[in-house]
Amino acid sequence: MNIFKNPIITNNKSLNEFIINRCNKDINEYNISLTSILKNLKKYYYYQDMFFFIIYKDGKLISLFNNGDTRKNKIFEIVKRNIKNLKNISNFFIPFYVADPYFYQNNDIPFFVEAKPGNKKGILYPDQNYYYISIENNYVTYDEFKSILKKYKCTDQKDKKNIIYFSGANTGADKHNIRMKLNEIINDEENDTIKNNYDINIDTKFVPMYDFCKFKYLLNLPGHQPWSYRMTKILLMNSLIFDVSVLQTYINDKNNIEDKNEKWIQFYSDYFKPGKDYVEIKYYWTEGLTSDMEVYNIYNKLNKLYKYYNENNQEYKKITKNATKKANDLNNEIFDKTFQYLIELFIQKTYKDNDNNTNNINKFINDLISLDKNYKVYNFNKLIKEIKINDIYIFHNTNITQLKSILKDGYLKSYSLLKKKPQNDEGNCLYNKNNFVYFSCTDKLFDKNIMSYVTLYFNSKLLYNKSFYFSTQ
């Protein structure tokens, strides 16, 4: 992909222009100072579980600060796959901030973020939820989710229930408390005609996401933070979305305004326009001052909107048609190409801001690695280094056929056998479809010329003879 002149991520001209502008705007807000980044990482090291760095160094991928949020594993897999499609890349790093809140402590670290207030710095990227949508204990991609909706034919408006619908957990109860308070207001409604216009489920039952599109109106309510993964999916459903947008104000001990947030956005949020693709309800919230009773204003607006769009069906159809078309224009190929463009653009900016000094960048990468004693190193398809306290690893290169030949006398064990108590007669079992190769003993290992891409993994809990431990560390 040519990032210097007229990059083409999609043939949809307006979408392509939006993506390019989004990437450039976010990255160009930073001066990528290596000294400043390292200084701030050390200063805010307490928050390391929210940090996640992916480093490309000499053909290998290294991940730092792997503890904490499980989204880190998904992010890594997405980046790994997309880096494979880049050519002639130099050593680089990508800093992610993996948490729902904004990192208010410091905005000089050029973090890649899933969401942010519109008036704050941060490099938005197509988040992992486009690749890992949870459907009945399985993950599907955005494209696969679109296929599921078509399978169930639930986008047909003639079959939709004339109801305002929401289903979700009671998140945000300690902050905005919109979900539970709105549910209480509806339950207390004495007018059954109005009450029956709603179906709100808070922590009551699990509903598959594809069932949401059975309803004519869908609510998008904030959770712990004023953004959600939900919006990206319900835009596909040909239902009218009422999006409650929380505009936050924070005050200090003297009741003076300390910070104000514009509407929170994700990468493609601004591609969809309020009034054209969905209906926005603004909710002004001030920390420590806004009462839960203010949620009545949301409820009153919903009642008016419900009446209006039931009486103006053509406008309803126009908005839902716009949203559904735009949402279907997006696909996983576009997400991948967007990610690739972001990575290339960030690399370019990093080298430009540091005078193309490769030595300084390599030193910075080494300094980064030294901050994390539990880093992992990958060779794209295989894990090739992982440091832990209880497990010791050794790494060599060979292929499976060579290993079978070299170790045909029974030193090669499969993980499926080692998961249970090893038996003496299981020594001849060969490698199965595992990513790693496990050995039960090592006394004939080093007199062989082993050269390939297979990881030899030693775990003290699995070895027969626990006096044998080897490591490249």
C-alpha positions as CSV (number, residue, x, y, z in Angstrom):
1,M,0.0,0.0,0.0
2,N,1.4,3.4,-1.0
3,I,1.0,5.6,2.0
4,F,2.6,8.7,0.4
5,K,0.2,9.3,-2.5
6,N,-3.5,8.7,-2.9
7,P,-3.8,5.5,-0.7
8,I,-6.7,3.3,-1.6
9,I,-8.2,1.4,1.2
10,T,-11.6,1.0,-0.4
11,N,-13.2,2.0,-3.7
12,N,-15.9,3.8,-1.8
13,K,-14.6,7.3,-2.3
14,S,-16.3,9.0,0.7
15,L,-15.3,6.1,3.1
16,N,-11.8,6.0,1.8
17,E,-11.4,9.8,2.3
18,F,-12.8,9.5,5.8
19,I,-10.4,6.7,6.8
20,I,-7.3,8.5,5.5
21,N,-8.3,11.7,7.2
22,R,-9.0,9.9,10.5
23,C,-5.6,8.2,10.5
24,N,-3.7,11.3,9.6
25,K,-5.5,13.6,12.0
26,D,-4.9,11.3,15.0
27,I,-1.3,10.5,14.3
28,N,-0.3,14.1,13.3
29,E,-1.5,15.4,16.7
30,Y,1.6,13.9,18.2
31,N,5.3,14.7,18.2
32,I,6.7,11.2,18.8
33,S,9.5,11.9,21.2
34,L,11.2,8.7,22.2
35,T,12.7,10.3,25.3
36,S,9.4,11.7,26.4
37,I,7.6,8.3,25.9
38,L,10.1,6.4,27.9
39,K,10.1,9.0,30.7
40,N,6.3,8.9,30.9
41,L,6.1,5.1,30.8
42,K,8.5,5.0,33.8
43,K,6.5,7.7,35.6
44,Y,3.2,5.9,35.1
45,Y,4.5,2.4,35.3
46,Y,1.8,1.8,38.0
47,Y,-0.7,1.6,35.1
48,Q,1.3,-1.1,33.2
49,D,-1.6,-3.5,33.0
50,M,-3.4,-1.0,30.8
51,F,-0.4,-0.7,28.5
52,F,0.4,-3.0,25.6
53,F,3.4,-2.6,23.3
54,I,4.0,-4.5,20.1
55,I,7.5,-4.3,18.8
56,Y,8.9,-5.4,15.4
57,K,12.6,-6.0,15.7
58,D,14.8,-7.8,13.2
59,G,11.9,-9.8,11.8
60,K,10.5,-10.8,15.1
61,L,7.4,-9.6,17.0
62,I,7.8,-8.7,20.7
63,S,4.9,-8.0,23.0
64,L,5.3,-6.0,26.2
65,F,3.0,-5.6,29.3
66,N,1.0,-8.8,28.5
67,N,-0.7,-8.9,31.8
68,G,-4.2,-7.5,32.5
69,D,-6.9,-7.1,29.9
70,T,-7.6,-10.2,27.8
71,R,-8.2,-8.0,24.7
72,K,-4.4,-7.8,24.4
73,N,-4.2,-11.3,22.9
74,K,-6.8,-10.4,20.3
75,I,-5.0,-7.2,19.4
76,F,-1.8,-9.0,19.0
77,E,-3.3,-11.6,16.6
78,I,-4.8,-8.8,14.5
79,V,-1.5,-6.8,14.3
80,K,0.5,-10.0,13.6
81,R,-1.7,-10.9,10.7
82,N,-1.6,-7.4,9.2
83,I,2.1,-7.0,9.5
84,K,2.6,-10.0,7.2
85,N,1.1,-7.9,4.4
86,L,3.6,-5.0,4.9
87,K,6.9,-5.0,2.9
88,N,10.3,-3.5,3.6
89,I,9.4,-2.3,7.1
90,S,11.9,-1.0,9.6
91,N,12.1,-1.9,13.2
92,F,9.1,-0.2,15.0
93,F,6.9,-0.2,18.0
94,I,3.1,0.3,18.5
95,P,1.9,1.5,21.9
96,F,-1.7,0.4,22.8
97,Y,-3.8,1.6,25.7
98,V,-6.1,-1.3,26.5
99,A,-8.9,-0.1,28.9
100,D,-12.3,1.4,28.7
101,P,-11.5,4.8,30.4
102,Y,-9.3,7.5,28.8
103,F,-5.7,7.7,30.0
104,Y,-6.2,11.2,31.6
105,Q,-2.9,10.9,33.4
106,N,-0.9,11.7,30.3
107,N,-1.7,12.4,26.7
108,D,1.8,12.7,25.3
109,I,2.2,8.9,24.8
110,P,0.9,8.2,21.3
111,F,-1.4,5.4,22.4
112,F,-3.5,3.5,19.9
113,V,-7.0,3.5,21.6
114,E,-10.3,1.8,20.9
115,A,-12.3,4.9,21.9
116,K,-11.8,8.4,23.2
117,P,-13.6,11.7,23.8
118,G,-13.7,13.6,20.5
119,N,-11.7,16.5,21.9
120,K,-8.8,14.3,23.2
121,K,-5.7,12.9,21.7
122,G,-5.4,9.3,20.9
123,I,-4.9,7.1,17.7
124,L,-8.1,5.3,17.0
125,Y,-7.9,2.0,15.2
126,P,-10.5,-0.6,14.1
127,D,-11.0,-2.3,17.4
128,Q,-10.8,-6.0,18.1
129,N,-14.6,-6.3,18.3
130,Y,-14.8,-6.2,14.5
131,Y,-12.8,-9.4,14.5
132,Y,-14.1,-11.1,17.7
133,I,-17.8,-10.7,18.1
134,S,-19.2,-13.0,20.7
135,I,-22.1,-15.1,19.5
136,E,-23.3,-18.0,21.7
137,N,-19.9,-18.8,23.1
138,N,-18.1,-18.5,19.8
139,Y,-16.3,-15.6,18.1
140,V,-17.3,-14.4,14.6
141,T,-15.9,-11.6,12.5
142,Y,-17.9,-8.6,11.3
143,D,-18.4,-10.2,7.9
144,E,-19.6,-13.4,9.5
145,F,-22.0,-11.5,11.7
146,K,-23.5,-9.8,8.6
147,S,-24.1,-13.3,7.2
148,I,-25.8,-14.4,10.4
149,L,-28.2,-11.4,10.2
150,K,-29.0,-12.4,6.6
151,K,-29.5,-16.0,7.6
152,Y,-32.1,-15.1,10.2
153,K,-33.7,-12.5,7.8
154,C,-34.1,-10.3,10.8
155,T,-33.5,-7.0,8.9
156,D,-36.9,-7.1,7.3
157,Q,-38.8,-4.1,8.7
158,K,-42.2,-5.6,8.2
159,D,-41.5,-8.3,10.8
160,K,-40.1,-6.0,13.5
161,K,-41.9,-5.4,16.8
162,N,-42.9,-1.8,17.3
163,I,-40.9,-1.6,20.5
164,I,-37.9,0.3,21.9
165,Y,-35.5,-2.4,22.9
166,F,-32.4,-2.8,25.0
167,S,-30.6,-5.7,26.6
168,G,-27.4,-5.6,28.6
169,A,-25.6,-5.7,31.9
170,N,-26.0,-3.1,34.6
171,T,-22.7,-1.5,33.7
172,G,-22.2,2.2,34.6
173,A,-24.2,1.9,37.8
174,D,-21.4,3.6,39.7
175,K,-21.2,6.5,37.4
176,H,-24.0,7.6,35.0
177,N,-26.4,4.9,36.1
178,I,-28.5,5.4,33.0
179,R,-29.3,1.7,32.3
180,M,-30.8,0.8,35.7
181,K,-32.5,4.1,36.3
182,L,-34.2,4.1,32.9
183,N,-35.3,0.5,33.6
184,E,-36.8,1.6,37.0
185,I,-38.6,4.5,35.4
186,I,-40.2,2.3,32.8
187,N,-41.2,-0.3,35.4
188,D,-42.8,2.4,37.5
189,E,-44.8,3.8,34.5
190,E,-48.5,3.7,35.3
191,N,-49.7,4.1,31.7
192,D,-49.6,0.6,30.3
193,T,-49.8,1.9,26.8
194,I,-46.5,3.8,27.2
195,K,-45.0,1.1,29.3
196,N,-45.6,-1.6,26.6
197,N,-43.6,0.4,24.1
198,Y,-40.5,-0.7,25.9
199,D,-38.6,-4.0,26.4
200,I,-35.6,-3.3,28.6
201,N,-33.6,-6.2,30.0
202,I,-30.9,-5.3,32.6
203,D,-29.1,-8.4,33.9
204,T,-32.2,-10.5,33.4
205,K,-31.5,-12.9,30.6
206,F,-29.0,-13.5,27.8
207,V,-30.2,-12.5,24.4
208,P,-28.2,-13.3,21.2
209,M,-27.1,-10.2,19.5
210,Y,-28.8,-11.2,16.2
211,D,-32.2,-11.2,18.1
212,F,-31.9,-7.4,18.6
213,C,-32.9,-6.7,15.1
214,K,-36.4,-8.1,15.8
215,F,-37.3,-4.7,17.2
216,K,-38.1,-1.5,15.3
217,Y,-36.2,0.7,17.7
218,L,-32.9,0.0,19.4
219,L,-31.3,1.8,22.3
220,N,-27.6,2.4,22.6
221,L,-26.9,3.2,26.2
222,P,-23.5,3.9,27.8
223,G,-21.9,1.4,30.1
224,H,-18.8,2.0,32.3
225,Q,-17.8,4.6,29.8
226,P,-19.9,6.6,27.2
227,W,-19.1,4.3,24.4
228,S,-19.9,0.7,23.5
229,Y,-19.1,-2.1,21.1
230,R,-22.9,-2.5,20.6
231,M,-23.2,0.4,18.2
232,T,-21.1,-1.1,15.4
233,K,-23.4,-4.2,15.3
234,I,-26.8,-2.6,15.6
235,L,-26.1,-0.2,12.8
236,L,-26.4,-3.3,10.5
237,M,-29.9,-4.2,11.7
238,N,-32.2,-1.9,9.7
239,S,-33.7,-0.7,13.0
240,L,-33.8,3.0,14.1
241,I,-31.1,3.6,16.7
242,F,-31.6,6.0,19.6
243,D,-28.1,6.7,20.8
244,V,-27.7,8.3,24.2
245,S,-24.5,10.4,24.0
246,V,-23.1,11.3,27.4
247,L,-21.2,14.6,27.5
248,Q,-19.0,14.6,30.6
249,T,-17.9,17.4,32.8
250,Y,-15.4,16.9,35.7
251,I,-15.0,19.3,38.5
252,N,-12.3,19.8,41.1
253,D,-12.6,20.2,44.9
254,K,-13.4,23.8,44.5
255,N,-16.3,23.1,42.1
256,N,-14.4,24.6,39.2
257,I,-14.5,22.8,35.8
258,E,-11.4,20.6,35.5
259,D,-12.2,18.9,32.2
260,K,-14.9,18.6,29.7
261,N,-15.3,15.7,27.2
262,E,-17.0,15.9,23.9
263,K,-18.9,12.9,22.6
264,W,-16.8,9.7,22.8
265,I,-15.9,8.2,19.4
266,Q,-14.5,5.0,18.0
267,F,-12.7,4.8,14.6
268,Y,-15.7,4.8,12.3
269,S,-18.1,6.7,14.6
270,D,-17.9,10.0,12.7
271,Y,-18.6,8.2,9.4
272,F,-22.2,7.8,10.7
273,K,-24.0,11.1,11.2
274,P,-26.7,11.9,13.8
275,G,-30.0,12.8,12.2
276,K,-29.0,10.9,9.0
277,D,-27.9,7.5,10.2
278,Y,-29.3,7.4,13.8
279,V,-31.0,9.6,16.3
280,E,-28.8,11.2,19.0
281,I,-30.0,12.0,22.5
282,K,-27.5,14.2,24.3
283,Y,-27.2,13.7,28.1
284,Y,-25.1,16.3,30.0
285,W,-23.5,14.8,33.0
286,T,-21.3,16.5,35.7
287,E,-19.4,14.4,38.1
288,G,-20.9,14.6,41.6
289,L,-23.7,16.9,40.6
290,T,-25.9,15.2,38.1
291,S,-28.8,13.4,39.7
292,D,-30.2,10.1,38.5
293,M,-33.5,11.9,38.2
294,E,-32.1,13.6,35.1
295,V,-32.6,10.2,33.3
296,Y,-36.3,11.2,33.2
297,N,-35.3,13.7,30.5
298,I,-34.0,10.8,28.4
299,Y,-37.2,8.9,29.0
300,N,-39.4,11.8,28.0
301,K,-37.4,12.3,24.8
302,L,-37.7,8.6,23.9
303,N,-41.4,8.8,24.2
304,K,-41.6,11.8,21.9
305,L,-39.2,10.2,19.4
306,Y,-41.2,7.0,19.4
307,K,-44.4,8.8,18.6
308,Y,-42.7,11.0,16.0
309,Y,-41.2,8.2,14.0
310,N,-44.3,6.0,14.2
311,E,-46.1,8.9,12.6
312,N,-43.4,9.6,10.0
313,N,-42.6,6.2,8.6
314,Q,-40.8,7.6,5.5
315,E,-38.3,9.4,7.6
316,Y,-37.9,6.3,9.7
317,K,-37.1,4.3,6.5
318,K,-34.7,6.9,5.2
319,I,-32.6,6.9,8.3
320,T,-32.5,3.2,8.7
321,K,-31.7,2.7,5.0
322,N,-28.7,5.1,5.3
323,A,-27.3,3.4,8.4
324,T,-27.7,-0.1,7.1
325,K,-26.0,0.7,3.8
326,K,-23.1,2.4,5.4
327,A,-22.6,-0.3,8.0
328,N,-22.7,-3.0,5.2
329,D,-20.1,-1.0,3.2
330,L,-17.6,-1.8,6.0
331,N,-16.0,-5.2,6.0
332,N,-13.0,-7.0,7.4
333,E,-10.8,-6.4,4.4
334,I,-11.3,-2.6,5.0
335,F,-10.5,-3.1,8.7
336,D,-7.3,-4.9,7.8
337,K,-6.2,-2.3,5.2
338,T,-7.0,0.5,7.6
339,F,-4.8,-1.2,10.2
340,Q,-2.0,-1.6,7.7
341,Y,-2.2,2.0,6.7
342,L,-2.2,3.1,10.3
343,I,0.9,1.1,11.1
344,E,2.8,2.3,8.1
345,L,1.8,5.9,8.8
346,F,2.9,5.6,12.4
347,I,6.3,4.1,11.4
348,Q,6.8,7.0,9.0
349,K,5.9,9.6,11.6
350,T,8.1,7.9,14.2
351,Y,11.2,8.0,12.0
352,K,10.4,11.5,10.7
353,D,10.1,12.9,14.2
354,N,13.4,11.3,15.2
355,D,15.4,12.5,12.2
356,N,15.4,9.0,10.7
357,N,18.0,7.9,13.3
358,T,17.7,4.2,13.2
359,N,20.2,3.8,16.1
360,N,18.2,5.9,18.4
361,I,15.0,4.1,17.5
362,N,16.7,0.7,18.1
363,K,18.1,1.9,21.4
364,F,14.6,3.1,22.4
365,I,13.2,-0.4,21.5
366,N,15.8,-2.1,23.6
367,D,15.0,0.3,26.5
368,L,11.3,-0.5,26.2
369,I,12.0,-4.2,26.3
370,S,14.1,-3.8,29.5
371,L,11.0,-2.3,31.2
372,D,9.1,-5.6,31.1
373,K,10.6,-8.8,32.5
374,N,7.8,-10.9,31.1
375,Y,8.0,-10.0,27.5
376,K,7.2,-12.4,24.7
377,V,9.0,-12.8,21.3
378,Y,7.3,-14.3,18.2
379,N,8.4,-15.2,14.8
380,F,5.0,-14.5,13.1
381,N,3.6,-18.1,13.2
382,K,5.5,-19.5,16.2
383,L,6.2,-18.5,19.7
384,I,10.0,-18.3,20.0
385,K,10.6,-16.8,23.3
386,E,8.6,-16.5,26.5
387,I,10.0,-15.8,29.9
388,K,8.2,-17.0,33.0
389,I,9.2,-17.9,36.5
390,N,7.9,-21.5,36.5
391,D,8.5,-22.5,32.9
392,I,11.9,-22.7,31.1
393,Y,12.1,-22.9,27.3
394,I,14.7,-23.7,24.7
395,F,14.5,-22.7,21.1
396,H,15.8,-24.3,17.9
397,N,14.9,-24.4,14.3
398,T,13.7,-27.4,12.3
399,N,10.6,-28.8,10.6
400,I,8.4,-31.5,11.9
401,T,9.7,-34.2,9.4
402,Q,13.3,-33.6,10.5
403,L,12.2,-33.7,14.2
404,K,10.5,-37.0,13.7
405,S,13.6,-38.5,12.0
406,I,16.0,-37.1,14.6
407,L,14.0,-38.1,17.6
408,K,12.4,-41.3,16.3
409,D,13.5,-43.2,19.3
410,G,10.8,-41.6,21.4
411,Y,12.0,-38.3,22.8
412,L,9.2,-36.4,21.1
413,K,6.0,-36.2,23.0
414,S,2.7,-34.6,22.0
415,Y,0.9,-32.2,24.3
416,S,-2.3,-34.3,24.3
417,L,-0.3,-37.1,26.0
418,L,1.5,-34.8,28.4
419,K,-1.8,-33.4,29.6
420,K,-2.3,-36.7,31.5
421,K,0.2,-38.6,33.6
422,P,3.0,-39.9,31.3
423,Q,3.3,-43.6,30.9
424,N,6.5,-45.4,30.0
425,D,5.0,-47.0,26.9
426,E,4.0,-43.7,25.5
427,G,7.5,-42.7,24.4
428,N,7.1,-43.5,20.7
429,C,4.1,-41.1,20.2
430,L,4.8,-38.5,17.6
431,Y,3.9,-34.9,17.2
432,N,0.2,-34.1,16.6
433,K,-1.5,-30.8,15.6
434,N,-0.1,-28.7,18.4
435,N,1.6,-25.4,17.9
436,F,4.4,-26.3,20.3
437,V,6.6,-29.4,20.5
438,Y,7.1,-30.8,24.0
439,F,10.0,-33.1,25.1
440,S,10.0,-35.5,28.0
441,C,13.8,-35.9,28.2
442,T,16.8,-34.2,26.6
443,D,19.9,-36.4,26.9
444,K,20.2,-36.8,23.1
445,L,19.2,-33.3,22.1
446,F,22.5,-31.4,21.7
447,D,24.4,-33.9,19.5
448,K,21.9,-33.2,16.7
449,N,22.0,-30.5,14.1
450,I,18.5,-29.0,14.6
451,M,17.7,-26.0,12.5
452,S,14.1,-24.8,11.9
453,Y,11.0,-22.9,13.1
454,V,9.8,-25.3,15.8
455,T,9.7,-24.3,19.4
456,L,11.1,-26.8,21.9
457,Y,9.3,-26.2,25.1
458,F,10.3,-27.4,28.6
459,N,8.0,-27.1,31.5
460,S,9.1,-28.3,35.0
461,K,5.7,-29.8,35.6
462,L,5.9,-32.0,32.5
463,L,9.5,-33.3,32.4
464,Y,10.2,-36.8,33.6
465,N,13.6,-35.9,34.9
466,K,13.3,-32.5,36.6
467,S,17.1,-32.1,36.7
468,F,17.1,-31.2,33.0
469,Y,16.4,-27.5,32.3
470,F,17.7,-25.5,29.5
471,S,17.2,-22.0,28.4
472,T,18.5,-19.5,25.9
473,Q,18.2,-16.7,28.5
